[in-house]
Amino acid sequence: MTKVLVIGYVWPEPNSSAAGVHMMSLLKFYKSQGWQVEFASPAQITEHMVDLSEYEISSKQIALNCSSFDEYIQQYEPDIVMFDRFMMEEQFGWRVDKFAPNAMKILDTEDLQSLRGARHESIKANEAFHESKLLNSELAKREIAAILRCDLSLIISDFELELLKQTFNISEALLVHLPFLVDLSKLQLDRPSFDERQHFMTIGNFRHAPNWDSVLYLQRLWPAIKKRVPDAELHIYGSYPPKKATALNNPKTGFFVKGWAEDAIEVMSQSRVCLSPIRFGAGIKGKLLEAMLTQTPCVTTPVGAEGMHGSLPWHGCVAQSDEEFVDAAVALYTDKALFEKAQKNGLAILQARYDQVSLIERLQHKIAHTRNALVQHRTNNFYGQMLKHHTLRSTQYMSQWIEEKNANKMR
């Protein structure tokens, strides 16, 4: 039986983040192949993490910068190791190379952390984003190196797929486009109608910087929307709201910070319009996919919609300015025909781009093809082999130095 080891940056929280949903989709995919799956992470246990045993997935707490992992991976003997984000590849990749050299290495990027970081820096500097900021980024160098060291990387956004191929010259043999997997056979079409819905909403883990920035930006945009639809409220949901977020709750202005939502799909289904003024970020946005699934029209930005709909019409509006954002929010909230047209656009996007049947076939083929020719695949990836050589001269020794330093503290 094929044995899969997934090394997680965090424990999966599908009710807290899009990353958690995507991770669970991947774990379920591996199980559907009849493979044995274990999820290991150095992260702390969290209150919203999923119980993996319910899916017959074992779990293991592992330590950073500790040779205990070496013995663990030799005992487990994985055929496939998947890293959750490039930081886990940096930490454990060289150990996998040394103690499970025949295991296929997959990197689940979730989104390009370096792209998100470079855009964030541009926002903080109040300047337009330039590709040069990304190319000069230390984070980009680390992330691209991790992609090259792995046998296959899962890229959630087709925008990022093209960025990797065209800007960083990454071979297509090392990449596979894998957005969110949607089971269209379970798609519910009997959602509440225009007249049965009320209020605006947004949702997102408050620990994710683009989400918190969006909340602050909505605070700036909300008065203009509220002035034109006085009876409407804005409900803001998300896990781990800090005090600075709950302090923004203001019933007098209809600006409600609700925090954790027990059922995100339910609260979105009851809302009339989703607002998501995302100014920086990367990947594709889980909240906007949920808006399509619940047939809730959405107003967002070019960054928000990036990589999600191709040439198809958006399920609402992609606003280029604050004024356009406000106008679109009001129009979708008050115009039933426009609302219903946006709903149809969302369904068309889901059917064309997120059908898990075709996406899983693509992933199955890519993994099988790579595994069957793994030696030649690695030979063809010269830069990846070169970077492994460098890694064994730096990251490995840094990790061992930290381990020895920690051991000395205990003596």
C-alpha positions, 0 to 999 in steps of 0.5 A: 500500500502506498504510504503518504506523509503530509507535513503540515504548517498548521493543523487543518481547520476547514471551518476557519480558513480556505487553506484548511478546506484545501488541505482536507480536500487533498487528504481525502483525495489521498485516502480515496486512492486507497493509500495510507495517510498520516498528518504530522505537524510541529504546530500547537493543537488548536480549538478549531482543528479537525479530528483527522481520525474521523477520516481514518487519517493518523496524526503525529506531533513532530519537533522542529530542528530535532533529529527525532524526525529522522528516526520517525520517517525511517520507521514510517517509510513514506512513498510520498511526502507532501509539505504544507507550504514552503517553510515545511520543505525548508525545515524537513526537506533535507531530512526526507532526502537523507532518510527517505530518498525514494519518496516523491516530494510534493509541495502544496504552496497554498498560495505564493507567500512571496507574492502576497508578501511583496504586494503587502510591502507595496501597500505599506509603502503606498506604491503600485506593485511592481514585479521587480519587488517580487524578483528582489524578494528574499522570500521569493528566493526561498519559495522558488528554491523549495519548488525546485527542490520538490518533484511536484508543486501544487499551484492553486491559481492559474495566474501564479502558474503562469507567473512561475513559468514565465517570470521564474522559468519553472518547468511545467513538469514540476507544476500542476494547477489545482484550485479548490475541488468542488463536488458539483453533484452535491451543489445546492441550487435551492438557496434563499432568494433575493427577497429572502436575504438581507444585509451585507457580509464578509468572512475571513480568519482574522490572523490572515493579514489580507483579511484584517486589512479588508475589515479596516478598508470596509470600515472606510467604505461602509458609511457611503454604502449605509447612506444609500441603503439605510436599513442594511447592516454589515456582518463581519465573521471570522475565527480568532478575532483580536480585541482591536477587531471586536472594538470596531463593533458598532450597532449604531452604524450597522457595522457588526463584528460577529467573530466565529461562525459555526456554519459559514455556509449558512450565514453566507446563504442568508446574506444578500451580498458579500463584500471583499475589498482585498488589497493584497494577497495571493492564491484564490480566495475561499470566501469568494468560492463559498459566495459562488457555492451559496449563490451570494453575489460578491463585490471584490477587487482585481486581486480578490478575483485573480485566478478565479474566473478566467475569461468568464463574467464575475459573479458580481463586480470586480471594482477598480476604485472605491467609488465603483465598489460602493456603487456595485455593492448598492446595485447588487443589493437593490437590483433583483435582476442584477443579483440573479444575473450574478448568481448565474455567473457564479454557477457557470464559473463553478462548472467550468473551473472547479469540477473536482472530477476533472481536477482529480483526474489531472492530479492523479495523472501527474502524480502517477507519471512523476512517480513512474519516472522519478529518477529521470524526472529528478535528473531533468531537474538540474537546478533542483539537484543543485539546490539540494546540494546547497541545502545540505551545506547550509540549512542542514547544518543550521538545524543541527547547530540549533539542535545542539544549542538546545541540547546544551541548555538542557545539560 
